[in-house]
Amino acid sequence: MIKPYRDEIVQQIKEAGQELIERAESMVGNGLDKITDISIDIHLGTMTDVTGWPEITIHTSVANKKTLERWTKREVE
């Protein structure tokens, strides 16, 4: 039982890597600027949980542009 499970996990890791490569451009949209942090979580499906499937979750944090503009304007004055 361990070998088929291991093989499945290895395959899911490879597929997640390929998915990240193919979706890299869309993960960081053209209009997305002032990025302060980005994290990518990969949750693999398991052979014991037939209702679950592999998921890639992307969290992106951006700086508040309006506040940065106000701070920059204050420094110039």
Secondary structure as UniProt FT lines:
FT   HELIX           2..27
FT   TURN            30..31
FT   STRAND          35..43
FT   TURN            50..51
FT   STRAND          55..62
FT   HELIX           65..76
//
